Amino acid sequence: MNADENEMTSELRKDILNVEEAAALLGVSVKTFNKVLHSEDMPARKIGREWKFSRVALINWVGSGQAREFYREAPSSGHDTVTPIPRRRRTAGWRIELD
């Protein structure tokens, strides 16, 4: 194994990850990762100004999720369909005064 491969392997084995590394672990962009971080109950700690993630906790979090948690069954119509659960906007309670 050459030096570059050895460095890459050690990066893959890090136990504590930053945002970029955690996004790469999950195979998503940093933008998508940040959306999930702020909208889901992702295991993370903010230390100073930076978010830190446990590799094992992220893997367990992804593994414990169920797709059906994001959907609810439609009223009984004889069809096996599901409809998305409407999500509350984070800005729903904001009051904006217009001049």
Order of alpha helices (4+ residues) and beta strands (2+ residues): alpha-beta-alpha-alpha-beta-beta-alpha-beta-beta
